[in-house]
Amino acid sequence: MLRQKDRRTDGIGPEQKGQAAMTLSNSVYERLRADIVDGRFAPHQPLRLEQLKQHYGVGFSPLREALNRLQGERLVTSAQQRGFRVSSLSVAEMWDAVDSRIFVEAEALKRSIRLGGDDWEAALVAAFHALSIIVKRLGQADRIADKEGFDELERRHRDFHAALISACGSDWLLDFAEKLNTETERYRVMALRRATLRHERDVEAEHKAILDATLARDGDRAAALLAAHYRQTGAFLEQVLAERDSAA
């Protein structure tokens, strides 16, 4: 049996084995990252390797790689002799992420407006249209209760905001924006799934105003509208966090 197994793997070279290991590591990272953002692991919850191994059906090595990457994104923390755990959620951390996202994306949006061409405009309009379709399809109550619809709404929302800044010409700005989006998305998902508040706000109109200013190539106005949009979201998240803490 051992010789047969060896013959089957003899044809796989080091490069192919390395690619397979990298694919597995990326898969575990993406699944664990999605589960943390989605709230399947609670803030402060320990992430024990043995339990994660059973849950994801992989070995310790890809799990450690995934956890180290997530620590770099501040989604998990580690302490000596205590292992990894999910990072906390707090009002101060949330506002730090929101303010940093405004700082990064306002500059990226202004650059995109200066540099973006017809293809960028077309992709941006398409992303807005896709978001508008699902917003009309899902009401607030359905959006929270319907997992599939909720996930699709979040994906299209990410796509629209990514399209706004996609022509900025800076990989650094795009990388920072993606990391900050993940951090704020974690709060947003938690808020929408826990919220018992009535939150009166026309988010679609906010997106449309940002789009119109962007297509008009008015960088200052577009950036100001984007900042106001994120700050209103931050105010909503702060309310939900306060409600969560008072109920604890």
C-alpha positions as CSV (number, residue, x, y, z in Angstrom):
1,M,0.0,0.0,0.0
2,L,2.8,2.4,0.9
3,R,4.6,1.7,-2.4
4,Q,1.4,2.2,-4.4
5,K,0.9,5.6,-2.7
6,D,4.5,6.6,-3.4
7,R,4.1,5.7,-7.1
8,R,1.0,7.9,-7.4
9,T,2.7,10.9,-5.9
10,D,6.1,10.4,-7.6
11,G,5.0,12.3,-10.6
12,I,4.1,15.4,-8.6
13,G,7.1,17.8,-8.5
14,P,8.0,20.3,-5.8
15,E,6.4,23.1,-7.8
16,Q,3.1,21.4,-8.1
17,K,3.1,20.4,-4.4
18,G,3.9,24.0,-3.5
19,Q,1.0,25.3,-5.6
20,A,-1.3,22.8,-4.0
21,A,-0.3,23.8,-0.5
22,M,-0.7,27.5,-1.4
23,T,-4.2,26.9,-2.8
24,L,-5.2,25.0,0.3
25,S,-3.8,27.8,2.5
26,N,-5.6,30.5,0.6
27,S,-8.9,28.5,0.7
28,V,-8.6,28.1,4.5
29,Y,-7.8,31.8,4.9
30,E,-10.8,32.9,2.8
31,R,-13.2,30.6,4.6
32,L,-12.0,31.6,8.0
33,R,-11.9,35.3,7.1
34,A,-15.5,35.1,5.8
35,D,-16.7,33.3,8.9
36,I,-15.2,36.0,11.1
37,V,-16.6,38.9,9.1
38,D,-20.0,37.1,9.0
39,G,-20.0,36.8,12.8
40,R,-19.9,33.0,12.9
41,F,-17.1,33.5,15.4
42,A,-17.9,36.0,18.1
43,P,-15.6,38.8,19.3
44,H,-13.0,37.5,21.8
45,Q,-13.8,33.9,20.9
46,P,-10.7,31.7,21.1
47,L,-9.7,30.1,17.9
48,R,-8.3,26.8,19.0
49,L,-6.3,25.0,16.3
50,E,-7.7,21.5,17.2
51,Q,-11.3,22.8,16.9
52,L,-10.6,24.7,13.6
53,K,-8.9,21.6,12.2
54,Q,-12.0,19.5,12.8
55,H,-14.3,22.3,11.5
56,Y,-12.4,23.0,8.3
57,G,-11.0,19.6,7.7
58,V,-7.4,20.7,7.2
59,G,-4.1,20.4,9.0
60,F,-2.4,22.8,11.4
61,S,0.0,24.3,8.9
62,P,-2.5,26.0,6.6
63,L,-4.5,27.1,9.7
64,R,-1.5,28.8,11.3
65,E,-0.8,30.6,8.0
66,A,-4.4,31.7,7.7
67,L,-4.4,33.0,11.3
68,N,-1.2,34.9,10.9
69,R,-2.6,36.6,7.8
70,L,-5.7,37.5,9.6
71,Q,-3.7,38.9,12.5
72,G,-2.0,41.1,10.0
73,E,-5.5,42.4,9.0
74,R,-6.4,42.9,12.7
75,L,-9.3,40.4,12.5
76,V,-7.6,38.2,15.0
77,T,-5.2,38.8,17.9
78,S,-2.7,36.5,19.6
79,A,-1.0,36.4,23.0
80,Q,1.9,34.3,24.1
81,Q,0.7,31.0,25.6
82,R,-2.9,31.9,24.9
83,G,-3.2,31.4,21.2
84,F,-5.4,33.2,18.8
85,R,-8.8,34.8,19.3
86,V,-11.2,37.0,17.3
87,S,-10.6,40.7,17.7
88,S,-13.0,42.7,19.7
89,L,-15.6,45.1,18.4
90,S,-15.7,48.6,20.0
91,V,-16.9,52.1,19.2
92,A,-13.4,53.5,19.3
93,E,-12.0,50.8,16.9
94,M,-15.0,51.3,14.6
95,W,-14.5,55.0,14.3
96,D,-10.8,54.6,13.8
97,A,-11.5,52.3,10.9
98,V,-14.2,54.6,9.5
99,D,-12.1,57.7,9.7
100,S,-9.1,55.9,8.2
101,R,-11.3,54.6,5.3
102,I,-12.5,58.1,4.6
103,F,-8.9,59.3,4.5
104,V,-7.8,56.6,2.1
105,E,-10.8,56.4,-0.2
106,A,-11.4,60.1,-0.5
107,E,-7.9,60.5,-2.0
108,A,-8.4,57.3,-4.1
109,L,-11.7,58.6,-5.5
110,K,-10.2,62.0,-6.4
111,R,-7.4,60.2,-8.3
112,S,-9.9,58.0,-10.0
113,I,-11.9,61.0,-11.2
114,R,-8.7,62.5,-12.6
115,L,-7.4,59.3,-14.2
116,G,-10.4,57.2,-15.0
117,G,-11.6,56.8,-18.6
118,D,-14.7,55.6,-20.4
119,D,-14.3,52.0,-19.3
120,W,-14.0,53.0,-15.7
121,E,-17.2,55.1,-16.0
122,A,-19.1,52.3,-17.7
123,A,-18.0,49.8,-15.0
124,L,-19.0,52.2,-12.2
125,V,-22.5,52.8,-13.7
126,A,-22.9,49.0,-14.1
127,A,-21.9,48.4,-10.5
128,F,-24.4,51.1,-9.3
129,H,-27.1,49.6,-11.4
130,A,-26.5,46.1,-10.0
131,L,-26.6,47.4,-6.5
132,S,-29.8,49.3,-7.2
133,I,-31.5,46.2,-8.6
134,I,-31.0,44.2,-5.4
135,V,-31.9,47.1,-3.1
136,K,-35.2,47.3,-4.9
137,R,-35.7,43.6,-4.7
138,L,-35.0,43.3,-1.0
139,G,-36.8,45.2,1.7
140,Q,-35.1,45.9,5.0
141,A,-36.7,43.1,6.9
142,D,-36.1,40.5,4.1
143,R,-32.5,41.7,3.7
144,I,-31.7,40.8,7.3
145,A,-33.6,37.5,7.4
146,D,-32.7,36.2,3.9
147,K,-29.0,35.0,4.1
148,E,-28.6,34.6,0.4
149,G,-30.0,38.0,-0.4
150,F,-28.0,39.6,2.4
151,D,-24.8,38.2,1.1
152,E,-25.5,39.3,-2.5
153,L,-26.4,42.8,-1.3
154,E,-23.1,43.0,0.6
155,R,-21.2,41.8,-2.4
156,R,-22.7,44.3,-4.7
157,H,-22.2,47.1,-2.2
158,R,-18.5,46.2,-2.0
159,D,-18.3,46.1,-5.8
160,F,-19.8,49.6,-6.1
161,H,-17.4,51.2,-3.6
162,A,-14.5,49.3,-5.1
163,A,-15.5,50.5,-8.6
164,L,-15.5,54.1,-7.4
165,I,-11.7,54.0,-6.6
166,S,-10.6,51.4,-9.0
167,A,-8.9,53.9,-11.4
168,C,-6.8,55.6,-8.8
169,G,-3.6,54.1,-10.1
170,S,-2.2,53.1,-6.7
171,D,-2.0,49.5,-5.5
172,W,-1.2,50.7,-2.0
173,L,-4.4,52.8,-1.7
174,L,-6.4,49.9,-3.1
175,D,-4.8,47.5,-0.6
176,F,-5.4,49.8,2.3
177,A,-9.0,50.4,1.2
178,E,-9.7,46.7,0.9
179,K,-8.4,46.0,4.4
180,L,-10.4,48.9,5.9
181,N,-13.5,47.8,4.1
182,T,-13.2,44.3,5.7
183,E,-12.9,45.9,9.1
184,T,-15.9,48.1,8.7
185,E,-17.9,45.3,7.0
186,R,-17.5,43.2,10.1
187,Y,-19.3,46.0,12.1
188,R,-21.9,46.5,9.4
189,V,-22.8,42.8,9.2
190,M,-23.0,42.6,13.0
191,A,-25.2,45.7,13.1
192,L,-27.7,44.6,10.5
193,R,-28.1,41.2,12.1
194,R,-28.6,42.5,15.6
195,A,-30.3,45.8,15.0
196,T,-33.7,46.4,16.6
197,L,-33.5,50.2,15.9
198,R,-35.6,51.9,13.3
199,H,-32.9,53.5,11.1
200,E,-34.5,56.0,8.6
201,R,-32.0,56.6,5.8
202,D,-32.1,56.6,2.0
203,V,-28.7,54.9,1.4
204,E,-29.5,54.4,-2.3
205,A,-29.9,58.2,-2.7
206,E,-26.5,58.6,-1.0
207,H,-24.9,56.2,-3.5
208,K,-26.6,58.0,-6.4
209,A,-25.4,61.4,-5.2
210,I,-21.8,60.0,-5.0
211,L,-22.1,58.5,-8.4
212,D,-23.5,61.7,-10.0
213,A,-20.7,63.8,-8.5
214,T,-18.1,61.3,-9.7
215,L,-19.5,61.2,-13.2
216,A,-19.5,65.0,-13.3
217,R,-15.8,64.8,-12.4
218,D,-16.3,66.9,-9.3
219,G,-13.6,65.4,-7.0
220,D,-14.1,67.6,-4.0
221,R,-17.9,67.1,-3.9
222,A,-17.7,63.4,-4.6
223,A,-15.1,62.9,-1.8
224,A,-17.2,65.0,0.6
225,L,-20.4,63.0,-0.2
226,L,-18.4,59.7,0.3
227,A,-17.1,60.9,3.7
228,A,-20.7,61.9,4.8
229,H,-22.0,58.5,3.7
230,Y,-19.4,56.7,5.7
231,R,-19.9,58.9,8.8
232,Q,-23.7,58.3,8.7
233,T,-22.9,54.6,8.6
234,G,-20.6,55.0,11.5
235,A,-23.3,56.8,13.5
236,F,-25.7,54.0,12.9
237,L,-23.1,51.4,13.9
238,E,-22.4,53.3,17.1
239,Q,-26.1,53.2,18.0
240,V,-26.2,49.5,17.5
241,L,-23.1,48.9,19.5
242,A,-24.5,50.9,22.3
243,E,-27.7,48.9,22.2
244,R,-25.7,45.7,22.2
245,D,-23.6,46.8,25.2
246,S,-26.7,48.0,27.2
247,A,-28.4,44.6,26.6
248,A,-25.3,42.6,27.7
